[in-house]
Amino acid sequence: MARTVEIVRFRIKDDRRSDFLRLRPAAVQAVRAAHPQLVGAPVLVEHADGSWTDVWIYETAEGAALANRQAGAIPAFAQMADLLDDVTIQEGTAPEAGHDPIETGAAL
């Protein structure tokens, strides 16, 4: 099944890197608890220029859209999001053939 992937790019406010890294796991868990279509947020990258990329994966585009609309009402997510600046979200679809064969147990 194709999944919806959100590529989230942002900067962290006022040297709050350690706070962000501390809060992110609880934010991901809280979103998953409220929105079971969240498969996970398996990739977080800090770039040399100080920007970040975070990858969130949902079962469907509808699940991603609902989670985005309601994210501000999830306290753990809102607390993390308050640390972010210059946020952009690019959404795409990961075809089934593009899934990681190691994760899915398929032959390489």
Backbone as a chain_set.jsonl record, in Angstrom:
{"seq": "MARTVEIVRFRIKDDRRSDFLRLRPAAVQAVRAAHPQLVGAPVLVEHADGSWTDVWIYETAEGAALANRQAGAIPAFAQMADLLDDVTIQEGTAPEAGHDPIETGAAL", "coords": {"N": [[0.848, -1.178, 0.0], [0.587, 2.198, -0.851], [2.034, 4.913, 0.873], [1.585, 8.038, 2.616], [3.893, 10.614, 2.726], [5.379, 13.075, 4.645], [7.6, 15.646, 4.247], [9.195, 17.588, 6.345], [10.492, 20.711, 6.82], [12.51, 22.915, 8.715], [13.629, 25.4, 11.135], [15.181, 25.615, 14.316], [14.21, 27.554, 17.056], [16.107, 30.054, 18.773], [18.489, 28.627, 19.779], [17.466, 26.216, 20.901], [17.894, 23.532, 20.617], [18.495, 21.215, 22.24], [16.194, 21.108, 23.825], [14.252, 20.665, 21.845], [15.059, 18.114, 20.875], [14.623, 16.63, 23.147], [11.847, 16.868, 23.493], [10.674, 15.903, 21.127], [10.335, 12.946, 20.86], [8.131, 12.395, 22.619], [6.216, 14.005, 21.442], [5.848, 12.779, 18.922], [4.871, 10.288, 19.778], [2.502, 11.123, 21.04], [1.041, 12.19, 18.883], [0.753, 9.865, 17.372], [-0.812, 8.34, 19.142], [-3.174, 9.803, 19.115], [-3.755, 9.766, 16.44], [-3.895, 7.101, 14.768], [-3.162, 6.484, 12.162], [-0.677, 7.455, 11.731], [2.305, 6.198, 10.818], [4.934, 6.486, 11.554], [7.777, 8.538, 12.503], [10.463, 8.367, 11.221], [12.881, 9.555, 10.392], [15.15, 12.046, 11.11], [16.961, 14.878, 10.449], [19.739, 16.941, 10.906], [21.003, 19.716, 9.363], [24.052, 21.156, 8.007], [23.757, 23.903, 7.734], [22.154, 24.661, 9.801], [19.474, 24.201, 9.485], [16.71, 21.843, 9.578], [15.411, 18.582, 8.728], [12.564, 16.648, 8.901], [10.891, 13.586, 8.768], [7.703, 12.393, 8.359], [5.451, 9.718, 8.315], [2.433, 8.526, 7.025], [-0.442, 6.379, 6.848], [-2.397, 7.159, 4.98], [-3.261, 9.981, 2.846], [-5.452, 11.34, 3.815], [-5.371, 10.698, 6.523], [-3.006, 12.0, 7.248], [-3.719, 14.669, 6.711], [-5.812, 15.054, 8.568], [-4.424, 14.707, 10.982], [-2.678, 16.904, 10.806], [-4.507, 19.038, 10.877], [-5.449, 18.808, 13.471], [-3.25, 18.918, 15.106], [-2.405, 21.085, 16.718], [-3.991, 20.843, 18.933], [-2.918, 18.867, 20.422], [-1.159, 18.611, 23.198], [1.619, 17.818, 23.689], [2.697, 17.82, 21.13], [2.219, 20.478, 20.349], [3.833, 21.832, 22.168], [6.391, 21.053, 21.325], [6.304, 22.055, 18.676], [6.219, 24.773, 19.12], [8.837, 25.48, 19.328], [9.82, 25.75, 16.826], [10.704, 27.34, 13.706], [10.181, 28.908, 10.502], [8.794, 26.822, 9.127], [8.116, 24.411, 6.686], [6.107, 22.187, 4.795], [6.226, 19.464, 2.746], [4.356, 17.281, 0.893], [4.123, 13.909, -0.204], [3.828, 10.809, -2.04], [4.757, 7.576, -1.173], [5.453, 4.941, -3.102], [4.43, 1.506, -2.929], [6.416, -0.212, -3.865], [8.62, 1.195, -3.201], [9.153, 0.849, -0.528], [11.204, 0.025, 2.271], [13.103, -2.841, 1.954], [14.326, -4.226, 4.02], [12.978, -3.42, 6.342], [10.425, -4.401, 5.756], [10.883, -7.07, 5.472], [11.242, -8.216, 3.026], [12.909, -9.794, 0.256], [16.141, -8.725, -0.799]], "CA": [[0.0, 0.0, 0.0], [1.314, 3.463, -0.88], [1.893, 5.709, 2.093], [1.792, 9.474, 2.486], [5.113, 11.038, 3.403], [5.553, 14.514, 4.81], [8.966, 16.118, 4.443], [9.023, 18.827, 7.109], [11.749, 21.461, 6.954], [12.344, 23.964, 9.723], [14.754, 25.827, 11.973], [14.84, 25.619, 15.74], [14.34, 28.895, 17.631], [16.925, 30.458, 19.923], [19.372, 27.591, 20.342], [16.655, 25.305, 21.722], [18.134, 22.205, 20.05], [18.36, 20.144, 23.246], [14.77, 21.035, 24.192], [13.563, 20.024, 20.732], [15.392, 16.69, 20.859], [13.981, 16.027, 24.325], [10.388, 16.888, 23.346], [10.199, 15.252, 19.902], [9.781, 11.594, 21.019], [6.797, 12.459, 23.227], [5.313, 14.596, 20.443], [5.537, 11.732, 17.943], [4.007, 9.309, 20.459], [1.184, 11.725, 21.277], [0.337, 12.249, 17.599], [0.394, 8.486, 17.012], [-1.917, 7.929, 20.006], [-4.385, 10.499, 18.666], [-3.956, 9.516, 15.009], [-3.253, 5.81, 14.501], [-2.649, 6.361, 10.799], [0.744, 7.808, 11.718], [3.158, 5.013, 10.839], [6.1, 6.86, 12.338], [8.595, 9.677, 12.084], [11.716, 7.633, 11.364], [14.088, 10.239, 9.93], [15.361, 13.422, 11.559], [18.287, 15.264, 9.959], [20.218, 18.299, 11.168], [21.881, 20.108, 8.266], [25.179, 22.014, 8.379], [23.346, 25.313, 7.753], [21.284, 24.894, 10.953], [18.102, 23.778, 9.209], [16.409, 20.452, 9.899], [14.406, 17.879, 7.952], [11.896, 15.605, 9.684], [10.037, 12.819, 7.867], [6.554, 11.77, 9.024], [4.812, 8.806, 7.373], [1.049, 8.185, 7.356], [-1.068, 5.365, 5.985], [-3.142, 7.812, 3.892], [-3.244, 11.446, 2.807], [-6.525, 11.808, 4.692], [-4.857, 10.578, 7.885], [-2.032, 13.081, 7.433], [-4.448, 15.936, 6.749], [-6.519, 15.123, 9.848], [-3.42, 14.93, 12.03], [-2.203, 18.286, 10.692], [-5.566, 19.949, 11.338], [-5.67, 18.674, 14.914], [-1.967, 18.874, 15.819], [-2.329, 22.135, 17.736], [-4.755, 20.427, 20.111], [-2.157, 17.813, 21.097], [-0.211, 19.42, 23.971], [3.03, 17.45, 23.507], [3.103, 18.278, 19.804], [2.216, 21.943, 20.362], [5.009, 22.27, 22.926], [7.532, 20.892, 20.43], [6.143, 22.94, 17.525], [6.514, 26.145, 19.547], [10.279, 25.704, 19.223], [10.194, 25.737, 15.415], [10.555, 28.515, 12.848], [10.349, 28.682, 9.06], [8.329, 25.462, 8.851], [7.46, 24.083, 5.418], [5.769, 20.772, 4.69], [6.009, 18.967, 1.392], [3.728, 15.963, 0.983], [4.242, 13.063, -1.372], [3.388, 9.43, -1.876], [5.795, 6.557, -1.318], [4.834, 3.74, -3.675], [4.724, 0.268, -2.207], [7.694, -0.74, -4.337], [9.689, 1.998, -2.625], [9.34, 0.56, 0.896], [12.477, -0.564, 2.664], [12.979, -4.303, 1.994], [14.769, -4.715, 5.33], [11.867, -3.2, 7.279], [9.267, -5.23, 5.414], [11.26, -8.476, 5.448], [11.301, -8.688, 1.646], [14.256, -10.09, -0.243], [16.822, -7.587, -1.411]], "C": [[0.894, 1.241, 0.0], [1.039, 4.23, 0.406], [2.132, 7.177, 1.776], [2.984, 9.875, 3.336], [5.138, 12.556, 3.458], [7.026, 14.793, 5.086], [8.829, 17.499, 5.082], [10.391, 19.477, 7.266], [11.51, 22.634, 7.894], [13.693, 24.373, 10.301], [14.263, 25.804, 13.412], [15.137, 27.004, 16.297], [15.401, 28.944, 18.727], [17.76, 29.356, 20.567], [18.643, 26.644, 21.283], [16.78, 23.857, 21.236], [17.901, 21.095, 21.069], [16.912, 19.995, 23.701], [13.978, 20.319, 23.102], [13.804, 18.515, 20.742], [14.771, 15.952, 22.044], [12.469, 15.889, 24.123], [9.87, 16.077, 22.157], [9.653, 13.84, 20.12], [8.372, 11.579, 21.617], [5.786, 13.049, 22.252], [4.897, 13.55, 19.409], [4.585, 10.708, 18.569], [2.604, 9.861, 20.669], [0.378, 11.825, 19.982], [-0.104, 10.848, 17.198], [-0.785, 8.004, 17.865], [-3.234, 8.55, 19.552], [-4.748, 10.158, 17.228], [-3.23, 8.232, 14.623], [-2.756, 5.622, 13.073], [-1.209, 6.861, 10.673], [1.55, 6.524, 11.852], [4.381, 5.289, 11.69], [6.752, 8.106, 11.795], [10.049, 9.212, 12.18], [13.002, 8.376, 11.0], [14.076, 11.68, 10.427], [16.793, 13.782, 11.203], [18.559, 16.711, 10.338], [21.245, 18.629, 10.092], [22.956, 21.08, 8.757], [24.791, 23.49, 8.477], [22.408, 25.642, 8.912], [19.828, 24.549, 10.713], [17.962, 22.294, 9.517], [15.406, 19.905, 8.889], [13.874, 16.743, 8.817], [10.918, 14.905, 8.74], [8.962, 12.107, 8.687], [5.806, 10.948, 7.974], [3.433, 8.404, 7.897], [0.537, 7.123, 6.397], [-1.756, 6.002, 4.781], [-2.973, 9.324, 3.959], [-4.309, 12.022, 3.728], [-6.084, 11.759, 6.154], [-3.86, 11.679, 8.204], [-2.74, 14.427, 7.568], [-5.181, 16.111, 8.077], [-5.539, 15.399, 10.986], [-2.905, 16.365, 11.996], [-3.239, 19.285, 11.201], [-5.695, 19.945, 12.854], [-4.391, 18.746, 15.746], [-1.868, 19.9, 16.938], [-3.067, 21.794, 19.017], [-4.068, 19.299, 20.878], [-1.039, 18.511, 21.862], [1.268, 19.082, 23.741], [3.548, 17.911, 22.143], [3.196, 19.802, 19.78], [3.445, 22.49, 21.089], [6.266, 22.158, 22.061], [7.467, 21.911, 19.284], [6.436, 24.396, 17.875], [7.999, 26.488, 19.436], [10.742, 25.888, 17.78], [9.884, 27.047, 14.702], [10.694, 28.088, 11.397], [9.932, 27.272, 8.641], [7.683, 25.387, 7.47], [7.215, 22.58, 5.403], [5.51, 20.455, 3.234], [5.489, 17.546, 1.519], [3.908, 15.211, -0.322], [3.748, 11.662, -1.051], [4.573, 8.504, -2.102], [5.13, 5.308, -1.875], [5.273, 2.501, -2.908], [6.08, -0.294, -2.607], [8.872, 0.012, -3.74], [9.943, 1.724, -1.159], [10.647, -0.175, 1.123], [12.355, -2.085, 2.755], [13.432, -4.889, 3.326], [13.639, -4.589, 6.336], [10.71, -4.151, 7.017], [9.588, -6.709, 5.371], [11.332, -9.054, 4.049], [12.749, -8.979, 1.262], [14.838, -8.861, -0.899], [16.985, -7.765, -2.897]], "O": [[1.85, 1.319, 0.771], [-0.066, 4.186, 0.947], [2.795, 7.516, 0.796], [3.075, 9.524, 4.512], [4.944, 13.233, 2.448], [7.616, 14.255, 6.023], [8.399, 18.454, 4.435], [11.327, 18.866, 7.782], [10.452, 23.262, 7.872], [14.734, 23.786, 10.005], [13.071, 25.957, 13.679], [16.202, 27.565, 16.035], [15.565, 28.0, 19.5], [17.727, 29.185, 21.785], [19.157, 26.31, 22.351], [15.866, 23.055, 21.427], [17.184, 20.135, 20.786], [16.45, 18.879, 23.937], [13.135, 19.47, 23.395], [12.861, 17.731, 20.63], [14.436, 14.772, 21.936], [11.879, 14.893, 24.542], [8.731, 15.61, 22.185], [8.576, 13.543, 19.603], [7.515, 10.822, 21.16], [4.626, 12.638, 22.238], [3.719, 13.452, 19.064], [3.601, 10.313, 17.944], [1.622, 9.14, 20.494], [-0.827, 11.574, 19.98], [-1.228, 10.667, 16.729], [-1.671, 7.323, 17.349], [-4.282, 7.905, 19.597], [-5.912, 10.25, 16.839], [-2.077, 8.274, 14.196], [-2.001, 4.687, 12.805], [-0.59, 6.707, 9.62], [1.484, 5.845, 12.876], [4.818, 4.432, 12.459], [6.343, 8.657, 10.773], [10.777, 9.604, 13.091], [14.096, 7.882, 11.27], [13.126, 12.429, 10.197], [17.732, 13.09, 11.597], [17.726, 17.592, 10.123], [22.234, 17.916, 9.926], [22.793, 21.739, 9.783], [25.42, 24.247, 9.216], [21.916, 26.767, 9.01], [19.023, 24.597, 11.643], [18.951, 21.583, 9.693], [14.651, 20.658, 8.274], [14.644, 15.975, 9.393], [10.196, 15.567, 7.995], [9.265, 11.324, 9.587], [5.557, 11.43, 6.869], [3.283, 7.999, 9.049], [1.026, 6.992, 5.275], [-1.709, 5.452, 3.68], [-2.594, 9.876, 4.992], [-4.102, 13.065, 4.35], [-6.386, 12.666, 6.931], [-3.868, 12.229, 9.305], [-2.4, 15.229, 8.438], [-5.17, 17.201, 8.649], [-5.804, 16.233, 11.851], [-2.716, 16.978, 13.046], [-2.896, 20.258, 11.873], [-6.015, 20.971, 13.454], [-4.45, 18.645, 16.972], [-1.306, 19.612, 17.994], [-2.805, 22.382, 20.067], [-4.596, 18.83, 21.886], [-0.067, 18.961, 21.254], [2.086, 19.993, 23.611], [4.696, 18.338, 22.019], [4.157, 20.354, 19.243], [4.025, 23.493, 20.672], [7.107, 23.058, 22.061], [8.468, 22.552, 18.966], [6.856, 25.168, 17.012], [8.369, 27.662, 19.45], [11.919, 26.15, 17.534], [8.941, 27.76, 15.045], [11.257, 27.035, 11.1], [10.643, 26.611, 7.885], [6.817, 26.194, 7.13], [8.01, 21.801, 5.929], [4.688, 21.092, 2.575], [6.108, 16.707, 2.173], [3.854, 15.793, -1.405], [3.309, 11.376, 0.063], [5.298, 8.628, -3.089], [4.324, 4.681, -1.188], [6.353, 2.464, -2.318], [6.813, -0.8, -1.758], [10.001, -0.479, -3.769], [10.861, 2.307, -0.582], [11.124, -0.908, 0.256], [11.569, -2.579, 3.564], [12.957, -5.955, 3.717], [13.365, -5.519, 7.094], [10.086, -4.649, 7.954], [8.681, -7.532, 5.248], [11.47, -10.267, 3.894], [13.685, -8.467, 1.875], [14.117, -8.054, -1.485], [17.541, -6.894, -3.566]]}, "num_chains": 1, "name": "protein.A"}
